[in-house]
Amino acid sequence: MVAMGRWAFAFLLLMGVAELAAARVPNIDARGEASSGGRDLLHSRRLVMKKANEVNKDLIIAASEGNAKAIKKAIAGGADIESKHGDQEDTALTIAAHAGHLAAVKALIDAGANVSAADTEGTTALFAAAQEGHVKVVDALLKAGAEVNAQRSADGGTALIIASQGGHLPVVQSLIASGADVDLAADGGATALTLAVAGPHVKVVAALLEAGADPNLGNDIGAVPLHVAASFVGAGEAMASQLIASGANVDAATATGLTPLMVAARVGNVPVAMVLREAGADAGAEMEGGVKATDQICGCLEDGEGESACLEGVCGEASKKETVEKIMEILA
């Protein structure tokens, strides 16, 4: 079972581990643009441009449909393999990769497509394929020389970060095997490990830790993966144990002094609180103002939305007393 209350979700936003924006690869339509008349020379130029635009459009449509034969025909007919489409200026390769069309991707690569081409947000074909979990496309792009650690200009995200966020284990494993830097961070400081924990994607967390991901890398305000794990019941216990076994600091504190144990107490997460205490977490640690974990048990109830802000069935009227007693015993 995986559960997360509204306070925990708000906590993730506060901690700067909100999801990366998905790459926006456009839907393709087959409508052409009408050209206007004018002087003979201008008209001639427009006819040339129209023909070029039409053959480029044919290439983009073929890429979106995964039609490798049509791709080859469009290129043979003069299509610019690096032509851009839509507001994001995506190439045929990025569009085919996002859709998972392996044959189309290979046809474009064989024709000389630039595997490092990026749209206006810095999204590459590799990022687009990783985002959707298309591992065979990812492998083809890596084999063709795609930069495994390329970061998007929009948010600093990498193929590994977006794949980890999406829980795409085979893609994560492929990227790691190809030399992906497991500790690269996106803007705000969130790493692949942090976003995998926020999934929550237990198997991806395990793969990243096995590859040497640092469990103590915090974001810009000091939140580490263990803070995030403490927000979840079920998966949180397993992930907290994995992180601690890999050397996570159980007393890691944010800029305001918030520790993972305080997070667990606040959402009434008894299993994670127990894991943390058994690993030596300090129950006496204080936040700004001297607030301790004991002062925050089921504090999610105080955040404006009552029981709905908390983990289901943990801090409600029927269970709060038992939860408080259990956590107080753990903290003693």
C-alpha positions, 0 to 999 in steps of 0.5 A: 500500500502507498498512501500520502496525505495532502500535507505530505503532497504540499510538503513535497512542493515545499521541499522543492521536489515537485515533478519536472515539467514533462517535455511537450512534444506536439500532436501532428496534423496534416493540414497545409499552409496556403501561399499567396500570389504576388510578383513573379519572383516573389511567387516563385520563391513562395512556391519553392518554400511551399514545396519545402514546407510540404516535404518537411511536413510529410517528414514530421507526419511520417515520424509521428506515425512511425512510418520508416518508409515514408520517412525515407521517401520524404528525405529522398524528396528533399525534406530537411531532416533537422526541420523544426515543428510547432512552438517547441521547435521539435525535430522529427527525431524527437517526435518519433522518439517520444512516441516510441517508434523504434523503426522511425528513430533508426531510419532518421539516425541512419539518414544522419539526424542529429541525436543531440538536437534540442527544442526551445526547452532543451528537450532532446530525443533521448529525454523524450524517449526516457520520459515515456519509458521507451527503452529500445529507443533510448538504447538506439539513441545512446548507441548513436552517440546521444549525450547521456547527461545532457540537461534541459535548459528549461529545468536542468532535468536529465534523461535519468532524472525524468526516467527515475521520476516516471519509475521507468526501471529498464530505462534507468538501468540502461542510462546507468550502464551508459554512464549516466551521472546518478548525482546530477541535480535539476534546478532547485537541487532535486536529484534522480534519487529524490524524485524516484523516492517521491514517486514512490518507485522502490525498485528505481530507488534500489537501482540508483543506490546500487549505482552509487547515488548519494542519499545525502544530497539535499536540494536548495533548502536542505531536504534529502530523499529521507525527508521525502520517504518519511511522507509515505506509508508502505513504500516509505518504510522500504525506501527509508530502510534502503536509504539508511542502509546506503548511508543516509543521515537519519538526522539530516535537517533542512534550513529550518531544522526539519528532520525526517523523524519530524516529518514521520511524526507530523503525518503519523507515519509509525513504521517510518518513525520506528525505522528512523529511531532504530537507526539512531534518529535523534528524537530531541532534535529541534527546529526553529523555535525549539519545536521537536518531533514530539510537538508535531505528532499528527500536526497534519491536522492543523494545516487547514484541511483537517483529516484529509491533509493526513495519511488515510486512517492514521490521524483521524478521530478514530485512530489519532489517540493510538497513533500518538501513543505509538509515536510517543513510545517510539520517540521516548 
